Amino acid sequence: MELGTSTPSTPSSTPSTASRLSRIADESEARAHLEVSEWRNIVAWADANTIDNPDQDGQAATMRDGFLDTGIPIAGPGAPLVSEFALMELIAVLGRTPDGGRLYVGKILECAWRLPELYTAVLDNKLAPWRAMRIAELTHPLTQRAAAWVDHQLAIAVESVTWAQIDRLVEEAIARFDPERAEAERRKRADQRRFTITGADNGLVYVDALMDAADGHDLNQTITRRAHLLGQLGDTSSLDVRRSKAAGELARQDLSLDFLIVSDPDTGEVIARSPGRRSVLNLHITDTTLTGDNPVGRCEETRGPVLASQIREWLSLPGSTIIVRPVIDVADCVPVDSYEIPDRHRTRVQLRDHTCRFPSCTTPAARCDLDHAIEHNKGGPTCPCNLVPLCRRHHRAKTHSTWTYRVLRPGHYLWTSPSGARFLVTPRRHHHPHHPRTRTTLTPPHTPPDGGVNGMLNAPTAAG
């Protein structure tokens, strides 16, 4: 048989798509069990090859088989020092390169000793080993307390958070447990701010900048506003091109946020003011941030932690206005008659679900469509309990294919794939698929029972 060809087979001998998916799932599960078993054995090996009593440099040595064996740190502070010679043997058995093997074993020990909750999740097959190892790589430089804090925070919903969120969590851990270092790094980074224009190419130049987050947000808002205005005025260029043109207009017009025009450079007398358009930053802080016990707040626009000292600098800018808003009750459920979704409902759904609710999708809810779980023309209310954020891709899949989902209760969704695999999506995690292996027919797409949303929520689940 030539490469790329296959012999024809009879229809009765061709496995169905569902059976192939079931076989792939079985083999994937077997590989996962083997990898977890390797983790257990490596941790047991490390426990038997630990060298105690480190010196001031963090290393230790002992006599082993007549030779001086050095204990070396391959994980973060608090993890054991392992025998250098024993590690060489283990890496050889694993068939890895010396450097690669040391990193591999070090990440496993990082999880076992410094991230025990994530390690337990790996052993219980609730967290993929590769994901835990990437987290271990990020926590390796942290102090023992900071690593323990990250471990506890991630254990709640580690399968559903994005890598950007994990990066921000590690950044917050440094701010919480080593604020002096965090502030020094922030100031050092601030000294690297720049705005450069280089390399003319066919009449075009490259713009590269590193800016304060508030400055960058204001600039982005201004450029976006003017780009949309150009489109309304008849410019048919793409949005990217119009944004570029809008940035050029900023160089020709007086568009600063609060520009003062003076008549006398010596006295500074103000004769005119151009206030421009104000931009809004949504900052989340607690009472402990105000008292100084917690040095970390959050900025909604940058989606990351912000030092309290940075917030104070932003709020002290001339012309800043501070508005304190109450906490939104995401359980509030007041339907409206129209199909259009009010902003208050959209905000509650975004705060409840955070991301697209398709299995493993991490598109932020703010960038998603809101789907009526029970169609509006079939009696489904426009209410947070009947609204589900779906990104455009997965909204199309739900609308134009046989992908279906059921709302078990707000925030909890059971999806069924075209081949009958089921995925439970909850606020904590996206569960592994369940394939119907013992049934002769696939589960039919769900039809909401009579009774509207309440009937749908109380209906029995399709999970086997």
MARZADREN-686077 format. One record per residue (C-alpha): x, y, z. Coordinates in steps of 0.001 Angstrom, whole numbers, plus 500000, padded with zeros to 6 digits. Example, Ala and Ser with C-alpha at 12.3 -4.5 7.8 and 13.67 -1.06 7.14 Angstrom:
MARZADREN-686077
512300495500507800/513670498940507140/
END
This chain:
MARZADREN-686077
500000500000500000/501396503409499017/501791506241501478/498620508271501780/496345505525500434/494232502988502206/492384499873501212/488635500249501019/486729498722503885/483183497558504195/480775499824506066/480325497177508781/484073497196509595/484419500994509782/484334502262513379/481875505037514051/483045508484515036/481651507959518539/483594504701519002/486820506320517774/486347509203520209/485699506717523004/488910504834522166/490924508060522056/489463509049525439/490436505647526923/494010505919525659/494312509518526855/493078508485530294/495607505628530410/498471507982529537/497346510370532252/497369507575534849/500892506545533797/502147510122534111/500608510510537569/502230507233538600/505603508588537446/505033511693539573/504340509540542648/507507507513542101/509685510603541566/508391512184544788/509065508935546665/512538508856545118/513193512437546263/512032511598549785/514600508790549889/517427510863548398/517201514056550444/520310515582551998/519610517620555120/521382520374557041/522087522944554315/524830525506554777/524550529277554403/524623528957550614/521610526650550674/523626523522549847/524470520443551890/526842517513551556/527128514010552977/529166510863552503/527360508364550312/528970505078549223/532346506472550147/531942509660548108/531050513209549093/527578513772547703/526196517301547455/522582518206547998/521363520631545364/518213522795545248/516112522115542180/512857523630543485/512029526804545406/512696527634549092/511283524984551410/511705522078548989/514298519425549884/517880519353548629/518330516199546580/521441514128546066/523391515324543057/524533511819542105/521139510241542659/519608512936540466/522019512085537659/520869508466537839/517195509379537868/517585511653534845/519357508899532953/516561506458533764/514029508985532543/515944509351529279/516124513140529515/518976515564528971/520776516722532140/519361520231532056/515930519186530848/515731516355533362/516718518615536240/514016521112535296/511451518327534930/512152516772538329/512432520209539942/508935521175538808/507497517970540237/509198518613543589/507992522233543467/504445520918543263/504859518205545883/506528520352548574/505505523957547836/502179523546546004/500610520646547916/497005521442546989/497818521462543277/499885518298543727/496911516576545342/494753517697542413/497251516070540023/497167512799541966/493364512874541955/493339513407538155/491660516798538600/494599518775537185/496668517904534134/500359517379535053/501589519653532253/499458522485533599/500772521995537128/504357522033535820/503851525362534068/502489526828537291/505477525411539188/507792527201536789/506129530510537701/506199529941541471/509812528732541668/511267532219542448/508611533028545092/509103532890548837/507613529917550639/504657531943551979/503958533485548578/504019530067546867/501650528646549499/499251531537548913/499281531021545138/498722527299545694/495653527914547840/494170530527545494/494591528354542394/493297525180544030/489791526644543953/489484526789540157/492850525989538593/491391524265535506/489320527291534498/491751530189534994/493810531500532097/497587531821532017/497250535593532059/495255535292535294/497917533014536786/500639535502535838/498696538248537573/498191536048540640/501948535466540906/502487539203540504/500008539815543306/501779537262545535/505016539223545200/503161542430546095/501509540827549125/504459539017550634/507391541116549450/505952544628548937/509347546324549111/510630544214546255/507397544799544311/507627548568544750/511319548582543786/510551546552540669/507663548869539789/509841551963540061/512641550301538131/510189549324535424/508710552832535371/512178554219534629/512168552121531442/509143553896529954/509665555040526384/507888556217523253/509954555724520113/509247556165516407/511723554395514134/512376552935510717/510675554795507865/509558552166505344/507620553186502211/506378556269503987/505475554376507162/507145554291510574/507084551907513526/505835553122516894/506959551301520036/506046552380523542/506126551344527169/503757553543529164/502102553911532522/498941551783532509/496646554787533069/498382556754530294/498114553798527936/494441553318528738/493688556987528065/495620556893524780/493825553744523648/490407555200524506/491168558410522607/492470556617519504/489545554177519502/487018557017519796/488547558967516934/488881555850514755/485149555165515092/484444558825514359/486474558608511137/484367555619510127/481163557548510783/482505560374508634/482909558052505648/486434556618505981/486147553078504587/489586551935505774/489901549029508201/489715549750511927/493478549243512294/494189551783509563/491732554267511071/493385553839514479/496724554663512870/495228557771511273/493693558772514601/497098558594516273/498442560920513588/495672563416514287/496746563553517918/500042565016516714/498210567828514933/495467568708517377/495221569881520931/493651566765522542/495294566494525954/493025565565528854/493464568910530646/495535571317528601/496152574841529952/496878577715527559/498907580472529226/499503584034528072/502542584822530212/505234582162530677/506555584068533719/503289584419535665/501561581319534270/498275583170533870/495621580862532385/493529582329529584/491861579150528259/491261575517529150/490670572552526841/489273569754529027/488943567144526272/487226563818526999/487609562058530339/488486558359530534/487417556018533321/489499553507535256/487573551019537416/489655550246540499/488664547588543031/489971547957546585/488936546702550017/488931548313553431/492257546592554161/493796548412551203/492664551723552684/494158550874556077/497448549712554549/497127546056555606/496697544871552013/498987546626549487/497108545285546453/494082546508544508/492796545604541053/492270547549537862/489404546278535729/490792547738532488/494201546048532828/492631542935534449/495478542672536941/496696543577540421/497829547132541084/499887548330544020/498092550703546381/500898553206545856/500137553230542116/496426553795542814/497295556739545062/499367558266542261/496500557921539776/493934559383542156/496189562331542945/496353563435539300/494857566921538748/491174566782537881/490660563168539056/487125562325540160/486488559439542565/483138557628542410/482421554837544924/480011552241543518/478199549544545548/478877545841545092/476553544279542473/474395541325543559/475001538738540819/472063536640542098/469577539408541318/466971538045538915/464488540581537525/463300539715533975/462287542224531313/459815541681528497/462018542803525607/464536540706523673/467186543412524048/469409542895527087/469708545771529590/473177546805530699/472404545827534302/471656542233533206/474769542105531028/476930543280533933/475523540629536283/476063537809533784/479643538934533103/480432539070536817/478861535651537374/480455533713534523/483623535704533657/484302533780530411/482562532053527516/480778529014528956/481763526623526175/484057523872527544/487634525144528013/487010528482526278/488635531423528071/487284534353526026/486324537078528542/482563537403529035/482812541122528262/483708540165524653/480971537520524329/477427537484523006/474706536741525569/472673533739524453/469090533111525599/469320529528526931/465604529157526252/464915531093523072/463039534334523596/460469533461520929/459744530215522819/459010531888526118/462534532318527452/462793535457529572/465443538136529212/466826537581532689/470327536769534050/469206533216534912/468409532614531213/471423534432529728/474718532679528996/477909534325527647/479166532614524481/481944533913522258/480979534424518633/482577531133517526/480788528991520112/477561530958519783/477574529936516113/478331526324517078/475367526262519441/473073527938516893/474157526263513649/475285522778514731/474096520015517044/476106521266520017/473580521803522838/473707522796526484/471447522820529499/471457525263532397/471523523130535538/471483526296537600/472938529747536920/476671529326536310/476477525527535811/476063524148532291/475948520663530797/477057520569527158/476472517723524728/478681517401521640/477468516199518225/478821512711519030/477185512554522453/480141513450524685/479065515542527675/480984518351529364/480038519855532709/481082523516532953/480951525082536415/482396528239537993/485260526147539380/486368524148536365/485578522590532997/485179518883533698/486567516175531466/484179514817528859/482048511775529530/481554509495526539/478511507192526434/480284503836526018/477602501419527116/474616502864525293/473620501993521768/472224505443520997/473548508907521657/471676511267523918/469293513382521812/469620517145521965/467869518562525016/464420520076524600/463468522346527503/460410520991529320/457325523025529950/457672525465532773/460255527848531334/463532528355533148/462465526679536387/461414523558534514/464733523555532710/466738523899535923/464815521136537661/465023518682534772/467206515565535370/470725515784533983/471813513790530956/475133512753532481/475560509017532694/
END
